[in-house]
């Protein structure tokens, strides 16, 4: 089983072919192909390649399944004894990607 460690949206993900991951929102539509070229490592059963900082020529391709928003979280601010209370909601946008191939 071939694995890779990629960077997107300031976060690192360990992926294999066929995995479905939720990444920070990308500017692509559902059904399109996306390429991740910041590959930090490629791990295979018999060999491992680690980049300094990225592996040259390594590309992970994926298919965008959908764009969406996560569950709503409540942000509550309060200052004691001052009568200040504020409630705010937030939904983080994401992109759901299915990994198709790891080329290294």
C-alpha distances in whole Angstrom, upper triangle without the diagonal:
4,7,10,14,16,20,22,25,26,23,19,16,12,11,7,8,11,12,16,17,21,22,26,28,27,30,28,29,27,25,25,22,22,20,19,20,20,17,17,14,11,8,6,6,10,11,12,14,17,19,23,23,21,18,21,20,16,17,15,16,17,20,22,23,26,28,30,31,30,33,36,37,40,42,45,47,50,53,55,59,59,58,55,52,50,47,44,41,38,35,32,31,27,25,22,19,16,13,13,12,11,13,14
4,7,11,13,17,19,23,23,20,17,14,11,9,6,7,11,11,15,16,20,20,24,25,25,27,26,27,26,24,23,20,19,17,16,16,17,13,14,11,7,6,5,7,10,10,10,11,14,16,20,19,17,15,17,16,13,13,11,14,15,18,21,22,25,27,28,30,29,32,35,36,39,40,44,46,49,52,54,58,58,57,54,51,48,46,43,40,36,34,30,29,25,23,21,18,15,12,12,10,8,10,10
4,7,10,14,16,19,19,16,13,10,7,6,5,8,11,10,13,14,17,17,20,23,22,25,24,26,24,23,22,19,18,16,14,15,14,11,11,8,6,5,6,9,12,11,9,11,12,14,18,17,15,13,16,16,12,12,10,13,14,17,19,20,23,24,26,27,26,29,32,33,36,37,40,42,46,48,50,54,54,53,50,48,45,42,40,37,33,30,27,26,22,21,19,16,14,11,12,10,8,10,11
4,6,10,13,16,16,14,10,8,6,5,6,9,12,11,14,13,16,15,18,20,20,23,22,24,23,22,21,18,15,13,11,11,10,7,7,6,4,6,9,12,14,12,10,9,10,11,15,14,11,10,13,13,9,10,8,11,13,16,18,20,22,23,25,26,25,28,31,31,35,35,39,40,44,46,49,52,52,52,48,46,43,41,38,35,31,29,25,24,21,19,18,15,14,11,12,10,7,10,9
4,7,10,13,13,10,7,6,4,6,9,12,14,13,14,12,14,13,16,19,18,21,21,24,23,23,22,19,16,13,10,11,9,6,5,5,7,8,12,15,17,15,11,11,9,10,13,12,10,10,13,14,11,11,9,13,14,17,18,20,22,22,24,24,24,26,29,29,32,32,36,37,41,43,45,49,49,48,45,43,40,38,35,32,29,27,23,22,19,18,17,15,15,12,14,13,10,12,12
4,7,10,10,8,6,5,7,8,11,13,15,13,14,11,13,11,13,15,15,18,18,21,21,21,19,16,13,11,7,8,6,5,6,8,9,12,15,18,20,18,14,13,11,11,13,11,9,10,13,13,10,9,8,11,12,15,16,18,20,20,21,22,22,25,27,27,31,31,34,36,39,41,44,48,47,47,43,41,38,36,33,30,27,24,21,20,17,15,15,13,14,11,14,13,10,12,12
4,7,6,6,5,6,9,11,14,16,18,15,15,12,13,10,11,13,13,16,17,20,20,21,19,17,13,11,8,8,6,7,7,10,13,15,18,22,23,21,18,16,14,12,14,11,10,12,14,15,12,11,11,13,13,16,16,19,19,19,20,21,20,24,25,25,28,28,32,33,36,39,41,45,44,44,40,38,35,33,30,28,24,22,19,18,15,14,15,14,15,14,16,16,14,15,15
4,5,6,7,8,11,12,15,17,18,15,14,11,11,7,7,10,9,12,14,17,18,19,17,15,11,10,7,9,8,10,11,14,16,18,21,25,27,24,21,19,17,16,17,14,13,15,17,17,15,13,11,13,12,15,14,17,17,15,17,17,18,21,23,23,26,26,30,31,34,37,40,43,42,42,38,36,33,31,28,25,21,19,16,14,12,11,13,12,14,13,16,16,15,17,18
4,5,8,10,14,15,18,20,20,18,16,13,11,7,5,8,8,12,14,17,18,20,18,17,13,13,11,13,11,13,14,17,19,22,25,28,30,28,24,23,20,19,19,16,16,18,20,20,18,16,15,16,15,17,15,17,17,15,16,15,16,19,20,20,23,23,26,27,31,33,36,40,39,38,34,32,29,27,24,22,18,16,13,12,10,11,13,13,16,16,19,20,19,21,21
4,7,10,14,16,19,21,22,19,18,15,13,10,9,11,12,15,18,21,22,23,22,20,17,16,13,14,11,13,13,16,19,21,24,28,29,27,23,21,19,17,17,14,14,17,19,20,19,17,16,18,18,20,19,21,20,18,19,18,18,21,22,21,24,23,26,27,31,33,36,39,38,38,34,32,30,28,25,23,20,18,15,15,13,14,16,16,19,18,21,22,20,22,22
4,7,10,13,16,19,20,17,16,12,11,8,9,12,13,17,18,21,21,23,22,20,16,16,12,14,11,12,12,14,17,19,22,25,27,25,21,20,17,17,17,14,14,17,19,20,18,17,15,17,17,19,18,20,19,18,18,18,17,20,21,21,23,23,26,28,31,33,36,40,39,39,35,33,30,28,26,23,20,18,15,15,13,14,15,15,17,16,20,20,18,20,21
4,7,10,13,16,17,15,14,11,12,10,11,14,15,19,20,22,22,23,22,19,16,15,11,13,10,9,9,11,13,15,18,21,23,21,17,16,14,14,15,13,12,14,17,18,15,15,13,15,15,18,18,20,20,19,20,20,19,22,24,23,26,26,29,31,34,36,39,43,42,42,38,36,34,32,29,27,23,21,18,17,15,15,15,14,16,14,18,17,16,18,18
4,6,10,13,14,11,11,8,10,9,11,15,15,19,19,21,20,21,20,18,15,14,11,13,11,10,10,11,12,13,16,19,21,19,17,16,15,15,17,15,14,15,18,18,15,14,11,14,13,16,16,17,18,18,19,19,18,21,23,24,27,27,31,32,36,38,41,44,44,43,40,38,35,33,30,27,24,21,18,17,14,14,13,12,13,11,15,15,13,16,17
4,7,11,12,9,11,9,12,12,15,18,18,22,21,23,22,22,21,19,16,15,12,14,12,10,10,9,10,10,13,15,18,16,14,14,13,15,17,16,14,15,18,18,14,14,11,14,13,16,17,18,20,21,22,22,21,23,26,26,30,30,34,36,39,41,44,47,47,47,43,41,38,36,33,30,27,25,21,21,17,16,15,13,13,11,14,13,12,15,15
4,7,8,6,8,8,11,12,15,18,17,21,20,21,20,19,19,16,14,13,11,13,13,10,12,11,10,10,12,15,17,16,14,15,15,16,19,18,15,15,18,17,13,12,9,11,10,13,15,16,18,19,21,22,21,24,27,27,31,32,35,38,41,44,46,50,49,48,45,43,40,37,34,31,28,25,22,21,17,15,13,11,10,7,10,10,9,12,14
4,6,6,9,10,14,15,18,20,20,23,21,22,20,19,19,16,15,14,13,15,15,12,14,12,10,10,10,12,16,15,14,15,16,18,21,20,17,16,19,18,14,13,9,11,11,13,16,16,19,21,23,24,23,26,29,30,34,35,39,41,44,47,49,53,53,52,49,46,43,40,37,34,31,28,25,23,20,17,15,12,10,7,9,8,8,11,13
4,6,9,11,15,16,19,21,20,22,20,21,19,17,17,14,14,13,13,15,16,14,16,14,12,12,12,14,17,17,16,17,18,20,23,22,19,18,20,18,14,12,9,9,9,11,14,15,18,20,22,25,24,27,30,32,36,37,40,43,46,49,52,55,55,54,51,48,45,42,39,35,32,29,26,24,20,17,15,11,8,5,5,6,7,10,13
4,7,10,13,15,19,20,19,22,19,19,17,15,16,14,14,15,15,18,19,17,19,18,16,16,15,17,20,20,20,21,22,23,26,25,22,21,23,21,17,15,12,11,9,10,12,12,16,18,20,22,22,25,28,30,34,36,39,42,45,48,51,54,54,52,49,46,43,40,37,34,30,27,24,22,19,16,13,10,6,5,6,8,10,14,17
4,6,10,12,16,18,18,20,19,19,17,16,16,15,14,15,14,17,18,16,18,17,15,15,16,18,21,21,20,20,21,22,25,24,21,21,23,21,18,15,12,11,9,11,12,12,14,17,18,20,19,22,25,27,30,32,36,38,42,45,47,51,50,49,46,43,40,37,34,30,27,24,21,20,16,14,10,8,6,5,8,10,11,15,17
4,7,10,13,15,15,18,16,16,14,14,15,14,13,14,14,18,18,17,19,19,18,18,19,21,25,24,23,23,23,24,27,25,22,22,24,23,19,17,13,12,9,9,10,9,11,13,14,16,16,18,22,23,27,29,33,35,39,42,44,48,47,46,43,40,37,33,31,27,24,20,18,16,13,10,7,6,4,6,10,12,14,17,20
4,6,10,12,13,16,15,16,14,15,15,14,13,14,13,16,16,15,17,17,17,18,20,22,25,24,22,22,22,22,25,22,20,21,23,22,19,16,13,12,10,11,10,10,11,12,13,14,13,16,20,21,25,26,30,32,36,39,41,45,44,43,40,37,34,31,28,24,21,18,15,14,10,8,6,5,6,8,12,14,15,18,20
4,7,9,11,14,14,15,13,15,15,15,13,15,14,17,17,17,19,20,20,21,23,26,29,28,25,25,24,24,26,23,22,23,25,24,21,18,15,14,12,12,10,10,10,9,10,11,10,13,16,17,21,23,26,29,32,35,38,42,41,39,36,33,30,27,24,21,17,14,11,10,6,6,5,6,9,11,15,17,18,21,23
4,6,8,12,12,14,14,16,15,14,12,13,12,15,14,15,17,18,19,21,23,26,29,27,25,24,22,22,23,21,19,21,23,22,19,17,14,14,12,12,10,12,11,10,11,11,11,15,17,18,21,22,26,28,32,35,37,41,40,39,35,33,29,27,24,21,17,14,11,9,6,5,7,7,11,12,15,17,17,20,22
4,6,10,12,14,14,17,16,16,13,14,13,16,15,17,18,20,22,24,27,29,32,30,27,26,24,23,24,21,20,22,24,24,21,19,16,16,14,15,12,14,12,10,10,10,11,14,16,17,20,20,24,26,29,32,35,39,37,36,33,30,27,25,21,18,15,12,8,7,5,6,9,10,14,15,18,20,20,22,24
4,7,9,11,12,15,14,14,12,14,14,17,17,19,21,23,24,26,29,32,34,32,30,28,27,25,27,24,22,24,25,25,22,19,17,16,14,14,11,12,10,7,8,9,11,15,16,18,21,21,25,27,31,33,37,40,38,37,33,31,27,25,21,18,15,12,9,6,4,5,9,10,14,16,19,21,21,23,25
4,6,9,10,13,11,11,9,11,11,14,15,17,20,22,23,26,28,31,33,31,29,27,26,24,25,23,21,22,23,22,20,17,15,14,12,12,9,12,10,8,11,12,15,18,20,21,24,25,29,30,34,37,40,43,42,40,37,34,31,28,25,22,18,16,12,9,8,6,9,10,13,15,17,19,19,21,23
4,7,10,12,10,11,10,12,13,16,17,20,22,25,26,28,31,34,36,34,31,30,28,27,28,25,23,24,24,23,22,18,17,15,14,13,10,13,11,9,12,14,17,20,22,24,26,27,30,32,36,38,42,45,43,42,38,36,32,30,26,23,20,17,15,11,10,9,12,12,16,17,19,20,21,23,25
4,7,9,7,8,8,11,13,16,18,20,23,25,25,28,29,33,35,33,31,29,29,27,29,26,24,24,24,23,21,17,16,13,12,10,8,10,9,9,12,15,18,21,23,25,28,29,33,35,39,41,45,48,46,44,41,38,35,32,28,26,22,19,17,13,11,9,11,11,13,15,16,18,20,21,24
4,6,6,9,10,13,16,19,21,23,26,27,27,30,31,34,36,35,33,32,31,30,32,29,27,27,28,25,24,20,18,15,13,10,7,9,7,7,11,14,17,21,23,25,28,30,33,36,39,42,46,49,47,45,42,39,35,32,29,26,23,19,17,13,12,9,11,11,13,16,17,19,21,23,26
4,6,9,10,14,16,20,22,23,26,27,27,29,30,33,35,34,32,31,31,31,33,30,28,28,28,26,24,20,18,14,11,8,5,5,5,7,10,14,17,20,22,25,28,30,34,36,40,43,46,49,48,46,43,40,36,33,29,26,23,19,18,14,12,9,9,9,11,14,15,18,20,22,26
4,7,10,13,16,19,22,23,26,27,26,28,28,31,33,33,31,30,31,30,32,30,27,27,27,25,23,19,16,13,10,6,5,6,8,10,14,17,20,23,26,29,32,34,37,40,44,47,50,53,51,50,46,43,40,37,33,30,27,23,21,17,15,11,11,10,10,13,12,16,19,20,24
4,7,10,13,16,19,20,24,25,24,26,27,30,32,31,30,28,29,28,30,28,25,24,24,22,20,16,14,11,9,6,6,8,10,11,15,19,21,25,27,30,33,34,38,40,44,47,50,53,52,50,47,44,40,37,34,31,27,24,21,18,15,12,12,10,11,12,12,14,17,18,22
4,7,10,13,16,17,20,21,20,23,24,27,29,28,26,25,25,24,26,25,21,21,21,18,16,12,11,7,6,5,6,10,12,13,17,20,22,26,28,30,34,35,39,41,45,48,51,54,52,51,48,45,41,39,35,32,28,25,22,19,16,12,12,9,10,10,9,11,13,15,18
4,7,10,12,14,17,19,18,21,22,26,28,26,24,22,22,21,23,21,18,18,18,16,14,10,8,6,5,6,7,11,12,13,16,19,21,25,27,29,32,33,37,39,42,45,48,52,50,49,45,43,39,37,33,30,27,24,20,17,14,11,11,8,10,9,10,11,12,14,16
4,6,9,10,14,15,15,18,20,23,25,23,21,19,19,18,20,18,15,14,14,12,10,7,6,4,6,9,10,14,16,16,19,22,23,27,29,31,34,34,38,40,44,46,49,53,51,51,47,44,41,39,35,32,29,26,22,19,16,13,14,11,11,10,10,10,10,11,13
4,6,7,11,12,13,16,18,22,23,21,19,17,16,14,17,14,11,12,12,11,9,6,5,6,8,11,12,16,17,17,20,22,22,26,28,29,33,33,36,38,42,44,47,51,49,49,45,43,40,37,34,31,28,25,21,19,16,14,14,11,12,10,11,11,10,11,12
4,6,9,11,12,16,18,22,23,20,17,15,14,12,14,12,9,9,9,8,6,5,7,9,11,15,16,19,21,21,23,25,26,29,31,32,35,35,39,40,44,46,49,52,51,51,47,45,42,40,37,34,30,28,24,22,19,17,18,15,16,13,14,12,10,10,10
4,6,9,11,15,18,21,22,19,16,14,12,10,11,9,6,8,9,10,8,8,9,11,13,17,18,21,22,21,24,25,25,28,30,31,34,33,37,38,41,43,46,50,49,49,45,43,40,38,35,33,29,27,23,22,19,17,18,16,17,14,16,14,12,12,12
4,6,7,11,14,18,19,16,13,10,9,8,10,9,5,6,8,9,6,7,7,11,13,17,18,21,23,23,25,26,26,29,31,32,35,35,38,39,43,45,48,51,51,50,47,45,42,40,37,34,31,28,25,23,20,19,19,16,16,13,15,13,10,10,9
4,7,10,14,17,18,15,11,9,6,5,8,6,5,6,9,11,9,10,11,15,17,20,21,24,25,25,27,28,27,30,32,32,35,35,38,39,42,44,47,51,50,50,46,45,42,40,37,35,31,29,26,25,22,21,21,19,19,16,18,16,12,13,11
4,6,10,13,14,11,7,6,4,6,9,9,7,6,10,12,9,11,11,15,17,21,22,25,26,27,29,29,29,32,34,34,37,37,40,42,45,47,49,53,52,52,49,47,44,42,40,37,34,32,28,27,24,23,22,19,19,16,17,14,11,11,9
4,7,10,11,9,6,5,7,9,12,12,10,8,11,11,8,10,10,14,16,19,22,24,26,27,29,30,30,33,35,35,39,39,42,44,47,49,52,56,55,55,52,49,47,44,42,39,35,33,29,28,25,23,22,19,18,14,15,12,8,9,7
4,7,8,6,4,6,8,11,15,15,13,11,14,15,12,13,13,16,18,21,24,25,28,29,31,32,31,33,36,36,40,40,43,45,48,50,53,56,56,56,53,50,48,46,43,40,37,34,31,30,27,25,23,20,19,15,16,14,10,11,10
4,6,5,6,8,11,14,18,19,16,14,16,16,13,15,14,17,19,22,25,26,29,31,32,34,33,35,39,39,42,43,46,48,51,54,56,60,59,59,56,53,51,48,46,43,39,37,34,32,29,27,25,22,20,16,16,13,11,12,10
4,6,8,11,14,18,21,22,20,18,20,20,17,19,18,20,22,25,28,29,32,33,35,36,35,37,41,41,44,45,48,50,53,56,58,61,61,61,58,55,53,50,48,45,42,39,36,35,31,30,27,24,22,19,19,16,14,15,14
4,7,11,14,17,20,22,20,17,19,19,17,19,19,22,24,27,30,31,34,36,38,39,38,41,44,44,47,48,51,53,56,58,60,64,64,64,61,58,56,53,51,48,45,42,39,38,34,32,30,27,25,21,21,18,16,16,14
4,7,10,13,17,18,17,14,16,17,15,17,17,21,23,26,29,31,34,35,37,38,37,40,43,43,46,46,49,51,54,56,58,62,62,62,59,57,54,52,49,47,43,41,37,36,33,31,29,26,24,21,21,17,14,14,12
4,7,10,13,15,13,11,14,15,13,15,16,19,21,25,27,29,32,33,34,35,35,37,40,40,43,43,46,48,51,53,55,59,59,59,55,53,51,49,46,44,40,38,34,34,30,29,27,24,23,19,20,17,13,13,11
4,7,10,11,10,7,10,12,10,13,14,18,21,24,27,29,31,32,34,35,34,37,40,39,43,43,46,47,50,52,54,58,58,58,55,52,50,48,45,43,39,37,34,33,29,28,27,24,23,19,20,17,13,12,9
4,7,8,7,6,10,12,11,14,15,19,21,25,26,29,31,31,33,33,33,36,38,37,40,40,43,44,47,49,51,55,55,55,52,50,47,45,43,41,37,35,32,31,28,27,26,24,23,20,21,18,14,14,11
4,5,4,4,7,10,10,13,14,18,21,24,26,29,30,30,32,33,32,35,37,37,40,39,42,43,46,48,51,54,54,54,51,49,46,45,42,40,36,35,31,30,27,26,26,23,23,20,21,19,15,14,11
3,5,7,9,13,13,15,17,21,23,27,28,31,32,32,34,34,34,37,38,38,40,39,42,43,46,47,50,53,53,53,50,48,46,45,42,40,37,35,32,31,29,28,28,26,26,23,25,22,18,18,15
4,7,9,13,12,14,16,19,22,25,26,29,30,29,31,31,31,34,36,35,37,37,40,40,43,45,47,51,50,51,47,46,43,42,39,37,34,32,29,28,26,25,26,24,24,22,23,21,18,17,15
4,6,9,8,10,12,16,18,22,23,26,28,27,29,30,30,33,35,35,38,37,40,41,44,46,49,52,52,52,48,47,44,42,39,37,34,32,28,27,24,23,24,21,22,19,20,17,14,13,11
4,6,6,9,11,15,18,22,23,26,28,28,31,32,32,35,37,37,40,40,43,44,48,49,52,56,55,55,51,50,47,45,42,40,36,34,30,29,26,24,24,21,21,18,19,16,12,11,8
4,6,9,12,15,19,22,24,27,29,29,32,33,34,37,39,40,43,42,46,47,50,52,55,58,57,57,54,52,49,47,44,42,38,36,32,30,28,26,26,23,23,19,19,16,13,11,8
4,6,10,13,16,20,22,25,27,28,31,33,33,37,39,40,43,43,46,47,51,53,56,59,58,58,55,53,50,48,44,42,38,36,32,30,27,25,24,21,21,17,17,14,11,8,6
4,7,10,13,17,19,23,25,25,28,30,30,34,36,37,40,40,44,45,49,51,54,57,56,56,52,50,47,45,42,39,36,33,29,27,24,22,21,18,18,14,14,11,8,6,4
4,6,10,13,16,19,21,22,25,27,28,31,34,35,38,38,42,43,47,49,52,56,55,54,51,48,45,43,40,37,33,30,27,25,21,19,18,15,14,11,11,8,6,5,7
4,7,10,13,16,18,19,22,24,25,28,31,32,35,36,40,41,45,48,50,54,53,52,49,46,43,41,37,35,31,28,24,22,19,16,15,11,11,7,8,6,5,6,8
4,7,10,13,16,17,20,23,24,27,30,32,35,36,40,42,45,48,51,54,53,52,49,46,43,40,37,34,30,27,24,21,18,14,13,10,9,6,6,5,7,8,11
4,7,9,12,14,17,20,21,24,27,29,32,34,37,40,43,46,49,52,51,50,47,44,41,38,34,31,28,24,21,18,15,11,10,6,5,4,5,7,9,11,15
4,6,9,12,15,18,20,23,26,28,32,33,37,39,43,46,49,52,51,50,46,43,40,37,34,30,27,23,21,17,14,10,9,6,5,6,7,10,13,15,18
4,6,8,11,15,16,20,23,25,29,30,34,36,40,43,46,49,48,46,43,40,37,34,30,27,23,20,17,14,11,7,6,5,6,9,10,13,16,18,21
4,7,10,13,15,18,21,24,27,29,33,36,40,43,46,49,48,46,43,39,36,33,29,26,23,19,17,14,11,8,5,6,7,10,12,15,18,21,24
4,6,10,12,15,18,21,25,26,30,33,37,40,43,46,44,43,39,36,33,30,26,23,20,16,14,11,9,6,5,7,10,13,15,18,21,23,26
4,7,10,14,16,18,22,23,27,30,33,37,40,43,41,39,36,33,29,26,23,19,16,13,11,7,6,4,6,9,12,15,18,21,22,25,28
4,7,10,12,15,18,20,24,27,30,34,37,40,38,36,33,30,26,23,20,16,13,9,9,6,5,6,8,11,15,18,20,23,25,28,30
4,7,8,11,15,17,20,23,27,30,33,36,34,33,29,26,23,19,16,13,10,6,6,4,6,8,10,14,17,20,23,26,27,30,32
4,6,9,13,15,18,21,25,28,31,34,33,31,28,25,22,18,15,12,9,5,5,6,7,10,11,15,18,20,24,26,27,30,32
4,6,10,13,16,20,23,26,29,32,31,29,26,23,20,16,14,10,8,6,8,10,11,14,14,18,21,24,27,30,31,34,36
4,7,10,13,16,20,23,25,28,28,25,23,19,16,12,10,6,5,5,8,11,13,16,17,21,24,27,30,33,34,37,38
4,7,10,13,16,20,22,25,25,23,20,17,14,10,8,6,5,7,9,12,15,18,20,23,26,28,32,34,35,38,39
4,6,10,13,17,19,22,21,19,16,13,10,7,6,5,7,9,12,15,18,22,23,27,30,32,36,38,38,41,43
4,7,10,14,16,19,18,17,14,11,8,6,5,6,7,11,13,16,19,23,25,28,31,33,37,39,39,42,43
4,7,10,13,16,15,13,11,7,6,5,6,9,11,14,17,20,23,27,29,32,35,37,41,43,43,45,46
4,7,10,13,12,11,8,6,5,6,8,11,14,17,19,23,25,29,31,34,38,40,43,45,45,47,48
4,6,9,9,8,6,5,6,9,12,15,17,21,23,26,29,33,35,38,41,43,47,49,48,51,52
4,7,6,7,5,7,9,12,15,18,21,24,26,29,32,36,38,41,44,46,50,51,51,53,54
4,6,7,7,9,12,15,18,21,23,27,29,32,35,39,41,44,47,49,52,54,54,56,57
4,6,8,11,14,17,20,24,26,30,32,36,38,42,44,47,50,52,56,58,57,60,60
4,6,9,12,16,19,22,25,29,31,34,37,41,43,46,50,51,55,57,56,59,59
4,6,10,13,17,20,23,27,29,33,36,39,42,45,48,50,54,56,56,58,59
4,7,10,13,17,20,24,26,29,32,36,38,42,45,47,50,52,52,55,56
4,7,10,14,17,20,23,26,29,33,35,39,42,44,48,50,50,52,53
4,7,10,13,17,19,23,26,30,32,35,39,41,44,46,47,49,50
4,7,10,14,17,20,23,27,29,32,36,38,41,44,44,47,48
4,7,11,13,16,20,23,26,29,32,35,38,40,41,43,45
4,7,10,13,16,20,22,26,29,31,35,37,38,41,42
4,6,10,13,17,19,22,26,28,31,34,34,37,38
4,6,9,13,15,19,22,25,28,30,31,34,36
4,7,10,13,16,19,22,25,27,28,30,32
4,7,10,13,17,19,22,25,26,28,30
4,7,10,13,16,19,21,22,25,27
4,6,10,12,15,18,19,22,24
4,7,10,13,16,17,21,23
4,6,9,12,14,17,20
4,6,10,12,15,18
4,6,8,11,14
4,7,10,13
4,6,10
4,7
4
